[in-house]
Amino acid sequence: MKSLLVFTENYARGGGNRYMIDIVNSLEADYQQVQLASNAGGIFSEDTRRLKSPVIQHDAPFITRSLISNHLSGFPKALRLPIAVLLILLEPLFFLFNVVLLVWLIRKLKPTNILSCNGGYPAAQACLAMVVAARISRVPVALSIVSMPAPRRSFMWMYEKLMDGFVWNAANIIIVNARAIADALCKLRDALPNKIEVVHNGLEDRQSIAVAKEDGGDFVIGCIARMDASKGVLLLFEAFAHLAKTHPEMRLVLAGAGNASAELARRTEIHGLQSQVQLLGHYEGDVGALLATFDLYVFPSLWEGFPYGVVEAMRSGSPIVATRVGGISEAITDGKEGLLITPGSANEIAAAIERLMADPAMCRELGHNARLRFERELALDKMHVRAREALSSTFRNKD
């Protein structure tokens, strides 16, 4: 029986799991069985609901710095710091131990092929250990990476160079969702360019397109993302708070939850903006319907791969302001499908918002162009074709 094992180490909702499910759906017709293995709670119910076919789920055996740190989140900071240092020093031992554990898992589950789904790089160390374990077990393996890689740490440089070499040589193919990620992996981590394939995120096409509102009334600025500081949401709030002083008609809607959620609520109260700011928290409603209520979509992330949030806004035909990070410029040409700004600048966010508030015709043009580009390049059926072509041919040649 032809079986696909999909593996991940994950601790938060986000685009990584969404991309994983989209890739699995592109391949499911090629397999009689699909198995998912992760840390307990690493795959959320909203992820599995999107799968086309039933899967078998397993809790995977591994121990990593991230796994331990996640369980220590409630400990006093004075205690967490020395433990964190110790865990960093133990990373090489964890990696070797995880390779052994995952070889055992592979022998138990007997997959034909393996898809190991990482966030950034090196990010989830168990995902990298799975790639090496697959090579040892002589099972063809693909590694997916959906965020920009970090440079090697100077104090762990030799270990990370060795680990990178093991991973790149072990992987049969590396799937990334942005050309920017591929280039950075080669530059920062010596990845092998001949093994990398770019498969951009895709979304199911819908006919519900945002309709430009009549002039006048509230001007609603929205962002749908994980509410983490790295997503730039605090900078967006800073820009909004500045503009709200002279634009009482402005509204800000933030949909998502994360490590900045409490701070956003605190700042909303401090600035007295409760009537102008809506914090929706984790959002499981109809994203298209929510986007249709926005006059402008702002995505101010500081560190990114190829974000689903931007693709969602393009599908809806929303005018977009986004930072020039990761693969965003592969979807948006500045001044054509949206406005691109420098990451980390609340002033540039505010200036872009003011520019579009004053120019409804430009808003309509940007939204129209974004929708057209979505149709040409980012519909889900196109992603499925690209993913299946890349992975099926690689796995078939290695079977």
VOMARNU-830742 format. One record per residue (C-alpha): residue number from 1; residue in one letter; x, y, z. Coordinates in Angstrom, 1 decimal, padded with zeros to 4 digits. Layout:
// residues N
num->NUM&residuo->A&X->X&Y->Y&Z->Z
...
//
This chain:
// residues 399
num->1&residuo->M&X->000.0&Y->000.0&Z->000.0
num->2&residuo->K&X->001.4&Y->003.4&Z->-001.0
num->3&residuo->S&X->001.5&Y->005.6&Z->002.1
num->4&residuo->L&X->002.5&Y->009.2&Z->002.7
num->5&residuo->L&X->003.8&Y->010.3&Z->006.1
num->6&residuo->V&X->003.4&Y->014.0&Z->006.8
num->7&residuo->F&X->005.5&Y->015.2&Z->009.8
num->8&residuo->T&X->005.6&Y->018.6&Z->011.6
num->9&residuo->E&X->006.7&Y->020.2&Z->014.9
num->10&residuo->N&X->004.4&Y->023.1&Z->015.6
num->11&residuo->Y&X->003.1&Y->025.2&Z->018.5
num->12&residuo->A&X->001.0&Y->028.0&Z->017.0
num->13&residuo->R&X->-001.7&Y->028.5&Z->014.4
num->14&residuo->G&X->-000.5&Y->030.1&Z->011.2
num->15&residuo->G&X->000.3&Y->029.7&Z->007.6
num->16&residuo->G&X->002.7&Y->026.9&Z->008.0
num->17&residuo->N&X->000.0&Y->024.3&Z->008.8
num->18&residuo->R&X->-002.3&Y->025.8&Z->006.1
num->19&residuo->Y&X->000.5&Y->025.3&Z->003.5
num->20&residuo->M&X->001.1&Y->021.8&Z->004.7
num->21&residuo->I&X->-002.6&Y->020.9&Z->004.3
num->22&residuo->D&X->-002.7&Y->022.4&Z->000.8
num->23&residuo->I&X->000.4&Y->020.4&Z->-000.2
num->24&residuo->V&X->-001.2&Y->017.2&Z->001.2
num->25&residuo->N&X->-004.4&Y->017.8&Z->-000.7
num->26&residuo->S&X->-002.4&Y->018.2&Z->-003.9
num->27&residuo->L&X->-000.9&Y->014.7&Z->-003.4
num->28&residuo->E&X->-003.7&Y->012.7&Z->-001.8
num->29&residuo->A&X->-004.9&Y->011.1&Z->-005.1
num->30&residuo->D&X->-001.4&Y->009.4&Z->-005.4
num->31&residuo->Y&X->-001.7&Y->007.5&Z->-002.0
num->32&residuo->Q&X->-003.9&Y->004.9&Z->-000.5
num->33&residuo->Q&X->-003.0&Y->006.1&Z->003.0
num->34&residuo->V&X->-001.9&Y->009.5&Z->004.4
num->35&residuo->Q&X->-000.6&Y->009.6&Z->008.0
num->36&residuo->L&X->000.1&Y->012.8&Z->010.0
num->37&residuo->A&X->002.6&Y->012.8&Z->012.8
num->38&residuo->S&X->003.4&Y->015.8&Z->015.1
num->39&residuo->N&X->003.9&Y->016.8&Z->018.7
num->40&residuo->A&X->000.6&Y->016.6&Z->020.7
num->41&residuo->G&X->-001.6&Y->019.5&Z->019.7
num->42&residuo->G&X->000.7&Y->020.5&Z->016.8
num->43&residuo->I&X->-002.1&Y->020.1&Z->014.2
num->44&residuo->F&X->-005.3&Y->021.9&Z->014.9
num->45&residuo->S&X->-008.9&Y->020.8&Z->014.1
num->46&residuo->E&X->-009.3&Y->023.6&Z->011.6
num->47&residuo->D&X->-006.3&Y->022.2&Z->009.7
num->48&residuo->T&X->-007.6&Y->018.6&Z->009.5
num->49&residuo->R&X->-011.1&Y->019.8&Z->008.5
num->50&residuo->R&X->-009.6&Y->021.1&Z->005.3
num->51&residuo->L&X->-008.2&Y->017.7&Z->004.3
num->52&residuo->K&X->-009.8&Y->016.1&Z->001.2
num->53&residuo->S&X->-009.5&Y->012.5&Z->002.5
num->54&residuo->P&X->-009.3&Y->010.9&Z->005.9
num->55&residuo->V&X->-005.9&Y->010.6&Z->007.6
num->56&residuo->I&X->-004.4&Y->008.7&Z->010.5
num->57&residuo->Q&X->-002.9&Y->010.9&Z->013.1
num->58&residuo->H&X->000.0&Y->010.0&Z->015.4
num->59&residuo->D&X->001.8&Y->011.7&Z->018.3
num->60&residuo->A&X->005.5&Y->011.7&Z->017.3
num->61&residuo->P&X->008.3&Y->010.9&Z->019.7
num->62&residuo->F&X->010.9&Y->013.7&Z->019.9
num->63&residuo->I&X->012.4&Y->016.1&Z->022.4
num->64&residuo->T&X->013.5&Y->019.6&Z->021.3
num->65&residuo->R&X->014.4&Y->022.9&Z->022.8
num->66&residuo->S&X->011.1&Y->024.3&Z->021.5
num->67&residuo->L&X->009.0&Y->021.5&Z->022.9
num->68&residuo->I&X->010.6&Y->021.9&Z->026.4
num->69&residuo->S&X->010.4&Y->025.7&Z->026.3
num->70&residuo->N&X->006.7&Y->025.6&Z->025.4
num->71&residuo->H&X->006.1&Y->023.6&Z->028.6
num->72&residuo->L&X->008.1&Y->026.1&Z->030.6
num->73&residuo->S&X->006.2&Y->029.2&Z->029.6
num->74&residuo->G&X->004.6&Y->029.5&Z->033.0
num->75&residuo->F&X->007.9&Y->029.4&Z->034.9
num->76&residuo->P&X->009.4&Y->032.5&Z->036.4
num->77&residuo->K&X->011.7&Y->034.4&Z->034.0
num->78&residuo->A&X->014.7&Y->034.1&Z->036.3
num->79&residuo->L&X->014.4&Y->030.3&Z->036.1
num->80&residuo->R&X->013.6&Y->030.2&Z->032.3
num->81&residuo->L&X->016.8&Y->032.0&Z->031.3
num->82&residuo->P&X->019.4&Y->029.5&Z->032.6
num->83&residuo->I&X->017.2&Y->026.6&Z->031.4
num->84&residuo->A&X->017.1&Y->028.2&Z->027.9
num->85&residuo->V&X->020.9&Y->028.5&Z->027.8
num->86&residuo->L&X->021.3&Y->024.9&Z->028.8
num->87&residuo->L&X->018.8&Y->023.7&Z->026.2
num->88&residuo->I&X->020.7&Y->025.6&Z->023.5
num->89&residuo->L&X->023.9&Y->023.8&Z->024.5
num->90&residuo->L&X->022.1&Y->020.5&Z->024.3
num->91&residuo->E&X->020.7&Y->021.0&Z->020.8
num->92&residuo->P&X->023.3&Y->018.7&Z->019.1
num->93&residuo->L&X->022.5&Y->015.9&Z->021.5
num->94&residuo->F&X->018.7&Y->016.4&Z->021.0
num->95&residuo->F&X->019.2&Y->016.3&Z->017.3
num->96&residuo->L&X->021.0&Y->013.0&Z->017.3
num->97&residuo->F&X->018.5&Y->011.5&Z->019.8
num->98&residuo->N&X->015.6&Y->012.6&Z->017.6
num->99&residuo->V&X->017.1&Y->011.0&Z->014.5
num->100&residuo->V&X->017.1&Y->007.7&Z->016.4
num->101&residuo->L&X->013.6&Y->008.2&Z->017.6
num->102&residuo->L&X->012.3&Y->009.1&Z->014.2
num->103&residuo->V&X->014.0&Y->006.2&Z->012.5
num->104&residuo->W&X->012.0&Y->004.0&Z->014.9
num->105&residuo->L&X->008.8&Y->005.9&Z->014.0
num->106&residuo->I&X->009.5&Y->005.4&Z->010.2
num->107&residuo->R&X->010.1&Y->001.7&Z->010.7
num->108&residuo->K&X->006.8&Y->001.5&Z->012.7
num->109&residuo->L&X->004.7&Y->003.4&Z->010.2
num->110&residuo->K&X->006.3&Y->002.1&Z->007.0
num->111&residuo->P&X->005.6&Y->005.1&Z->004.7
num->112&residuo->T&X->006.5&Y->005.0&Z->001.0
num->113&residuo->N&X->007.3&Y->008.7&Z->001.1
num->114&residuo->I&X->007.7&Y->011.4&Z->003.7
num->115&residuo->L&X->006.9&Y->015.1&Z->003.7
num->116&residuo->S&X->008.5&Y->017.0&Z->006.6
num->117&residuo->C&X->006.9&Y->020.5&Z->007.0
num->118&residuo->N&X->008.9&Y->023.2&Z->008.7
num->119&residuo->G&X->008.1&Y->026.8&Z->009.4
num->120&residuo->G&X->011.3&Y->028.8&Z->008.9
num->121&residuo->Y&X->014.8&Y->027.4&Z->009.0
num->122&residuo->P&X->016.3&Y->025.9&Z->011.2
num->123&residuo->A&X->013.1&Y->026.5&Z->013.2
num->124&residuo->A&X->011.6&Y->023.2&Z->014.2
num->125&residuo->Q&X->014.6&Y->020.9&Z->014.8
num->126&residuo->A&X->012.5&Y->017.7&Z->014.8
num->127&residuo->C&X->011.5&Y->018.4&Z->011.2
num->128&residuo->L&X->015.2&Y->018.5&Z->010.2
num->129&residuo->A&X->015.9&Y->015.3&Z->012.2
num->130&residuo->M&X->013.1&Y->013.7&Z->010.3
num->131&residuo->V&X->014.8&Y->014.4&Z->007.0
num->132&residuo->V&X->018.0&Y->012.8&Z->008.2
num->133&residuo->A&X->016.1&Y->009.8&Z->009.7
num->134&residuo->A&X->014.3&Y->009.3&Z->006.3
num->135&residuo->R&X->017.6&Y->009.2&Z->004.5
num->136&residuo->I&X->018.9&Y->006.7&Z->007.0
num->137&residuo->S&X->015.7&Y->004.6&Z->006.5
num->138&residuo->R&X->016.0&Y->005.0&Z->002.7
num->139&residuo->V&X->012.6&Y->006.6&Z->002.4
num->140&residuo->P&X->012.3&Y->009.5&Z->-000.2
num->141&residuo->V&X->011.7&Y->012.7&Z->001.7
num->142&residuo->A&X->010.7&Y->016.3&Z->000.9
num->143&residuo->L&X->011.2&Y->019.2&Z->003.2
num->144&residuo->S&X->009.0&Y->022.3&Z->003.1
num->145&residuo->I&X->010.0&Y->025.7&Z->004.4
num->146&residuo->V&X->007.6&Y->028.6&Z->004.5
num->147&residuo->S&X->009.5&Y->031.5&Z->006.2
num->148&residuo->M&X->012.8&Y->033.2&Z->005.8
num->149&residuo->P&X->015.8&Y->031.4&Z->007.3
num->150&residuo->A&X->017.9&Y->032.8&Z->010.1
num->151&residuo->P&X->021.7&Y->033.1&Z->009.7
num->152&residuo->R&X->023.8&Y->030.6&Z->011.6
num->153&residuo->R&X->024.5&Y->031.6&Z->015.2
num->154&residuo->S&X->028.2&Y->032.4&Z->015.7
num->155&residuo->F&X->028.5&Y->030.3&Z->018.9
num->156&residuo->M&X->026.9&Y->027.3&Z->017.2
num->157&residuo->W&X->028.3&Y->027.9&Z->013.8
num->158&residuo->M&X->030.1&Y->024.6&Z->013.3
num->159&residuo->Y&X->027.2&Y->022.5&Z->014.6
num->160&residuo->E&X->024.7&Y->024.4&Z->012.4
num->161&residuo->K&X->027.0&Y->024.1&Z->009.3
num->162&residuo->L&X->027.2&Y->020.3&Z->009.8
num->163&residuo->M&X->023.5&Y->020.0&Z->010.5
num->164&residuo->D&X->022.7&Y->022.0&Z->007.3
num->165&residuo->G&X->024.9&Y->019.7&Z->005.3
num->166&residuo->F&X->023.2&Y->016.6&Z->006.6
num->167&residuo->V&X->019.8&Y->018.1&Z->005.9
num->168&residuo->W&X->020.5&Y->019.3&Z->002.3
num->169&residuo->N&X->022.1&Y->016.1&Z->001.3
num->170&residuo->A&X->019.4&Y->014.0&Z->002.9
num->171&residuo->A&X->016.4&Y->015.8&Z->001.3
num->172&residuo->N&X->015.3&Y->014.7&Z->-002.1
num->173&residuo->I&X->013.6&Y->018.0&Z->-002.7
num->174&residuo->I&X->013.1&Y->021.2&Z->-000.8
num->175&residuo->I&X->009.7&Y->023.0&Z->-001.3
num->176&residuo->V&X->009.5&Y->026.7&Z->-000.5
num->177&residuo->N&X->006.7&Y->029.1&Z->-001.0
num->178&residuo->A&X->008.8&Y->032.1&Z->-002.1
num->179&residuo->R&X->011.8&Y->032.7&Z->-004.3
num->180&residuo->A&X->013.1&Y->035.0&Z->-001.6
num->181&residuo->I&X->013.3&Y->032.0&Z->000.8
num->182&residuo->A&X->015.1&Y->029.9&Z->-001.8
num->183&residuo->D&X->017.7&Y->032.7&Z->-002.3
num->184&residuo->A&X->018.2&Y->033.2&Z->001.4
num->185&residuo->L&X->018.6&Y->029.5&Z->002.1
num->186&residuo->C&X->021.4&Y->029.3&Z->-000.5
num->187&residuo->K&X->023.1&Y->032.5&Z->000.7
num->188&residuo->L&X->022.8&Y->032.0&Z->004.5
num->189&residuo->R&X->022.7&Y->028.2&Z->004.9
num->190&residuo->D&X->024.4&Y->026.8&Z->001.8
num->191&residuo->A&X->021.3&Y->025.0&Z->000.5
num->192&residuo->L&X->021.6&Y->023.2&Z->-002.8
num->193&residuo->P&X->019.8&Y->025.3&Z->-005.4
num->194&residuo->N&X->019.2&Y->022.3&Z->-007.7
num->195&residuo->K&X->017.0&Y->020.7&Z->-005.0
num->196&residuo->I&X->014.8&Y->023.7&Z->-004.4
num->197&residuo->E&X->011.3&Y->024.2&Z->-006.0
num->198&residuo->V&X->009.1&Y->027.3&Z->-005.4
num->199&residuo->V&X->005.4&Y->026.6&Z->-004.9
num->200&residuo->H&X->003.6&Y->029.8&Z->-004.0
num->201&residuo->N&X->000.6&Y->029.7&Z->-001.6
num->202&residuo->G&X->-002.8&Y->029.3&Z->-003.3
num->203&residuo->L&X->-006.4&Y->029.9&Z->-002.3
num->204&residuo->E&X->-009.6&Y->028.5&Z->-003.6
num->205&residuo->D&X->-011.1&Y->031.0&Z->-005.9
num->206&residuo->R&X->-014.3&Y->032.7&Z->-004.9
num->207&residuo->Q&X->-016.6&Y->035.1&Z->-006.7
num->208&residuo->S&X->-017.3&Y->037.3&Z->-003.7
num->209&residuo->I&X->-015.1&Y->040.3&Z->-004.4
num->210&residuo->A&X->-014.9&Y->043.4&Z->-002.2
num->211&residuo->V&X->-017.0&Y->046.2&Z->-003.6
num->212&residuo->A&X->-015.6&Y->049.7&Z->-003.2
num->213&residuo->K&X->-017.6&Y->051.7&Z->-000.8
num->214&residuo->E&X->-019.2&Y->055.0&Z->-001.5
num->215&residuo->D&X->-017.2&Y->058.0&Z->-000.5
num->216&residuo->G&X->-018.0&Y->059.2&Z->003.1
num->217&residuo->G&X->-018.7&Y->057.2&Z->006.2
num->218&residuo->D&X->-016.2&Y->055.2&Z->008.2
num->219&residuo->F&X->-012.8&Y->054.2&Z->006.6
num->220&residuo->V&X->-012.1&Y->050.7&Z->007.9
num->221&residuo->I&X->-008.5&Y->049.5&Z->008.0
num->222&residuo->G&X->-008.1&Y->045.8&Z->008.6
num->223&residuo->C&X->-005.4&Y->043.2&Z->009.2
num->224&residuo->I&X->-005.9&Y->039.4&Z->009.5
num->225&residuo->A&X->-002.8&Y->037.8&Z->011.0
num->226&residuo->R&X->-001.3&Y->036.2&Z->014.0
num->227&residuo->M&X->-001.1&Y->039.1&Z->016.5
num->228&residuo->D&X->002.6&Y->038.8&Z->017.2
num->229&residuo->A&X->005.1&Y->041.6&Z->017.6
num->230&residuo->S&X->007.0&Y->040.2&Z->014.6
num->231&residuo->K&X->003.9&Y->040.7&Z->012.4
num->232&residuo->G&X->004.3&Y->044.5&Z->012.9
num->233&residuo->V&X->000.8&Y->044.9&Z->014.5
num->234&residuo->L&X->002.1&Y->047.2&Z->017.2
num->235&residuo->L&X->003.5&Y->049.5&Z->014.6
num->236&residuo->L&X->000.2&Y->049.4&Z->012.7
num->237&residuo->F&X->-001.5&Y->050.4&Z->016.0
num->238&residuo->E&X->001.0&Y->053.2&Z->016.5
num->239&residuo->A&X->000.3&Y->054.6&Z->013.0
num->240&residuo->F&X->-003.4&Y->054.3&Z->013.5
num->241&residuo->A&X->-003.3&Y->056.0&Z->016.9
num->242&residuo->H&X->-001.5&Y->058.9&Z->015.3
num->243&residuo->L&X->-003.9&Y->059.3&Z->012.4
num->244&residuo->A&X->-007.0&Y->058.8&Z->014.6
num->245&residuo->K&X->-006.3&Y->062.1&Z->016.3
num->246&residuo->T&X->-007.3&Y->063.9&Z->013.1
num->247&residuo->H&X->-009.4&Y->061.3&Z->011.4
num->248&residuo->P&X->-012.3&Y->060.3&Z->013.7
num->249&residuo->E&X->-013.9&Y->058.4&Z->010.8
num->250&residuo->M&X->-011.1&Y->055.8&Z->010.8
num->251&residuo->R&X->-011.6&Y->052.3&Z->012.2
num->252&residuo->L&X->-009.1&Y->049.6&Z->012.8
num->253&residuo->V&X->-010.1&Y->045.9&Z->012.8
num->254&residuo->L&X->-007.5&Y->043.3&Z->013.9
num->255&residuo->A&X->-008.3&Y->039.6&Z->013.5
num->256&residuo->G&X->-006.1&Y->037.1&Z->015.1
num->257&residuo->A&X->-004.4&Y->036.1&Z->018.4
num->258&residuo->G&X->-000.8&Y->036.1&Z->019.5
num->259&residuo->N&X->001.8&Y->037.4&Z->021.9
num->260&residuo->A&X->000.9&Y->041.0&Z->021.2
num->261&residuo->S&X->-002.8&Y->040.6&Z->021.8
num->262&residuo->A&X->-002.7&Y->041.8&Z->025.5
num->263&residuo->E&X->-000.5&Y->044.8&Z->024.6
num->264&residuo->L&X->-002.9&Y->045.8&Z->021.8
num->265&residuo->A&X->-005.8&Y->045.7&Z->024.2
num->266&residuo->R&X->-003.8&Y->047.8&Z->026.8
num->267&residuo->R&X->-002.8&Y->050.4&Z->024.2
num->268&residuo->T&X->-006.4&Y->050.7&Z->022.9
num->269&residuo->E&X->-007.5&Y->051.5&Z->026.4
num->270&residuo->I&X->-004.7&Y->053.9&Z->027.1
num->271&residuo->H&X->-005.4&Y->055.9&Z->023.9
num->272&residuo->G&X->-009.1&Y->055.8&Z->024.5
num->273&residuo->L&X->-009.7&Y->054.2&Z->021.1
num->274&residuo->Q&X->-012.2&Y->051.5&Z->022.2
num->275&residuo->S&X->-014.8&Y->053.0&Z->019.9
num->276&residuo->Q&X->-012.5&Y->052.9&Z->016.9
num->277&residuo->V&X->-010.5&Y->049.7&Z->017.4
num->278&residuo->Q&X->-011.9&Y->046.2&Z->017.2
num->279&residuo->L&X->-009.8&Y->043.3&Z->018.4
num->280&residuo->L&X->-011.5&Y->040.1&Z->017.2
num->281&residuo->G&X->-009.1&Y->037.6&Z->018.6
num->282&residuo->H&X->-008.6&Y->034.2&Z->016.9
num->283&residuo->Y&X->-011.0&Y->034.3&Z->013.9
num->284&residuo->E&X->-012.7&Y->031.3&Z->012.5
num->285&residuo->G&X->-015.5&Y->033.1&Z->010.6
num->286&residuo->D&X->-015.7&Y->033.8&Z->006.9
num->287&residuo->V&X->-012.5&Y->035.6&Z->006.0
num->288&residuo->G&X->-013.9&Y->036.8&Z->002.7
num->289&residuo->A&X->-016.9&Y->038.4&Z->004.3
num->290&residuo->L&X->-014.7&Y->040.1&Z->006.9
num->291&residuo->L&X->-012.4&Y->041.4&Z->004.1
num->292&residuo->A&X->-015.4&Y->042.8&Z->002.3
num->293&residuo->T&X->-015.9&Y->045.2&Z->005.3
num->294&residuo->F&X->-012.4&Y->046.7&Z->004.9
num->295&residuo->D&X->-011.6&Y->049.8&Z->002.9
num->296&residuo->L&X->-007.9&Y->049.0&Z->003.1
num->297&residuo->Y&X->-005.9&Y->045.9&Z->004.1
num->298&residuo->V&X->-002.6&Y->046.5&Z->005.9
num->299&residuo->F&X->000.0&Y->043.8&Z->006.4
num->300&residuo->P&X->002.9&Y->045.3&Z->008.3
num->301&residuo->S&X->005.0&Y->042.2&Z->009.0
num->302&residuo->L&X->008.7&Y->042.4&Z->009.9
num->303&residuo->W&X->009.6&Y->038.8&Z->009.0
num->304&residuo->E&X->007.7&Y->036.8&Z->006.4
num->305&residuo->G&X->007.6&Y->034.1&Z->003.8
num->306&residuo->F&X->004.7&Y->034.3&Z->001.4
num->307&residuo->P&X->001.7&Y->035.2&Z->003.7
num->308&residuo->Y&X->-001.8&Y->033.8&Z->003.2
num->309&residuo->G&X->-003.2&Y->037.1&Z->004.6
num->310&residuo->V&X->-001.9&Y->039.0&Z->001.5
num->311&residuo->V&X->-003.2&Y->036.3&Z->-000.9
num->312&residuo->E&X->-006.6&Y->036.5&Z->000.9
num->313&residuo->A&X->-006.8&Y->040.2&Z->000.4
num->314&residuo->M&X->-005.8&Y->039.9&Z->-003.3
num->315&residuo->R&X->-008.5&Y->037.3&Z->-003.8
num->316&residuo->S&X->-011.1&Y->039.7&Z->-002.4
num->317&residuo->G&X->-009.9&Y->042.6&Z->-004.5
num->318&residuo->S&X->-008.9&Y->044.7&Z->-001.5
num->319&residuo->P&X->-006.4&Y->047.6&Z->-001.8
num->320&residuo->I&X->-003.3&Y->046.5&Z->000.1
num->321&residuo->V&X->-000.4&Y->048.2&Z->002.0
num->322&residuo->A&X->002.3&Y->045.6&Z->002.9
num->323&residuo->T&X->005.9&Y->045.6&Z->003.9
num->324&residuo->R&X->008.6&Y->044.7&Z->001.5
num->325&residuo->V&X->009.7&Y->041.5&Z->003.3
num->326&residuo->G&X->010.1&Y->037.9&Z->002.2
num->327&residuo->G&X->008.1&Y->036.9&Z->-000.8
num->328&residuo->I&X->005.5&Y->039.7&Z->-000.6
num->329&residuo->S&X->007.1&Y->041.5&Z->-003.6
num->330&residuo->E&X->006.6&Y->038.3&Z->-005.6
num->331&residuo->A&X->002.8&Y->038.9&Z->-005.3
num->332&residuo->I&X->002.6&Y->042.7&Z->-005.2
num->333&residuo->T&X->004.4&Y->045.1&Z->-007.5
num->334&residuo->D&X->004.6&Y->048.5&Z->-005.8
num->335&residuo->G&X->002.0&Y->050.9&Z->-007.1
num->336&residuo->K&X->000.3&Y->048.2&Z->-009.2
num->337&residuo->E&X->-001.4&Y->045.6&Z->-006.9
num->338&residuo->G&X->-000.7&Y->047.5&Z->-003.7
num->339&residuo->L&X->001.8&Y->049.8&Z->-001.9
num->340&residuo->L&X->005.0&Y->048.4&Z->-000.5
num->341&residuo->I&X->006.6&Y->050.0&Z->002.5
num->342&residuo->T&X->009.8&Y->049.6&Z->004.6
num->343&residuo->P&X->009.3&Y->047.1&Z->007.4
num->344&residuo->G&X->009.5&Y->048.6&Z->010.9
num->345&residuo->S&X->008.3&Y->052.1&Z->010.0
num->346&residuo->A&X->005.1&Y->053.3&Z->011.6
num->347&residuo->N&X->005.6&Y->056.6&Z->009.7
num->348&residuo->E&X->005.5&Y->054.8&Z->006.4
num->349&residuo->I&X->002.4&Y->052.9&Z->007.4
num->350&residuo->A&X->000.6&Y->056.1&Z->008.3
num->351&residuo->A&X->001.7&Y->057.8&Z->005.1
num->352&residuo->A&X->000.5&Y->055.0&Z->002.9
num->353&residuo->I&X->-002.9&Y->054.9&Z->004.7
num->354&residuo->E&X->-003.3&Y->058.7&Z->004.4
num->355&residuo->R&X->-002.4&Y->058.5&Z->000.7
num->356&residuo->L&X->-005.0&Y->055.9&Z->-000.1
num->357&residuo->M&X->-007.7&Y->057.5&Z->002.2
num->358&residuo->A&X->-007.4&Y->060.6&Z->000.0
num->359&residuo->D&X->-007.5&Y->058.7&Z->-003.3
num->360&residuo->P&X->-010.5&Y->056.3&Z->-003.7
num->361&residuo->A&X->-009.7&Y->055.9&Z->-007.4
num->362&residuo->M&X->-006.3&Y->054.5&Z->-006.6
num->363&residuo->C&X->-007.8&Y->052.2&Z->-004.0
num->364&residuo->R&X->-010.1&Y->050.7&Z->-006.7
num->365&residuo->E&X->-007.3&Y->050.3&Z->-009.2
num->366&residuo->L&X->-005.0&Y->048.6&Z->-006.8
num->367&residuo->G&X->-007.8&Y->046.2&Z->-005.7
num->368&residuo->H&X->-008.7&Y->045.4&Z->-009.3
num->369&residuo->N&X->-005.1&Y->044.7&Z->-010.2
num->370&residuo->A&X->-004.6&Y->042.5&Z->-007.1
num->371&residuo->R&X->-007.7&Y->040.4&Z->-008.0
num->372&residuo->L&X->-006.4&Y->039.9&Z->-011.6
num->373&residuo->R&X->-003.0&Y->038.8&Z->-010.4
num->374&residuo->F&X->-004.6&Y->036.4&Z->-008.0
num->375&residuo->E&X->-006.6&Y->034.8&Z->-010.8
num->376&residuo->R&X->-003.5&Y->034.5&Z->-013.0
num->377&residuo->E&X->-001.1&Y->033.1&Z->-010.5
num->378&residuo->L&X->-002.4&Y->032.3&Z->-007.0
num->379&residuo->A&X->-005.6&Y->030.3&Z->-007.3
num->380&residuo->L&X->-005.5&Y->027.0&Z->-005.4
num->381&residuo->D&X->-005.8&Y->024.8&Z->-008.4
num->382&residuo->K&X->-002.6&Y->026.3&Z->-009.9
num->383&residuo->M&X->-000.8&Y->025.6&Z->-006.6
num->384&residuo->H&X->-002.0&Y->022.0&Z->-006.6
num->385&residuo->V&X->-000.7&Y->021.5&Z->-010.1
num->386&residuo->R&X->002.7&Y->023.0&Z->-009.3
num->387&residuo->A&X->003.1&Y->021.0&Z->-006.0
num->388&residuo->R&X->002.0&Y->017.7&Z->-007.5
num->389&residuo->E&X->004.4&Y->018.1&Z->-010.5
num->390&residuo->A&X->007.3&Y->018.9&Z->-008.3
num->391&residuo->L&X->006.7&Y->016.2&Z->-005.6
num->392&residuo->S&X->005.3&Y->013.4&Z->-007.6
num->393&residuo->S&X->008.1&Y->013.4&Z->-010.2
num->394&residuo->T&X->010.7&Y->013.5&Z->-007.4
num->395&residuo->F&X->009.1&Y->010.7&Z->-005.4
num->396&residuo->R&X->008.5&Y->008.6&Z->-008.5
num->397&residuo->N&X->012.1&Y->008.9&Z->-009.6
num->398&residuo->K&X->013.2&Y->007.8&Z->-006.1
num->399&residuo->D&X->010.8&Y->004.9&Z->-005.6
//
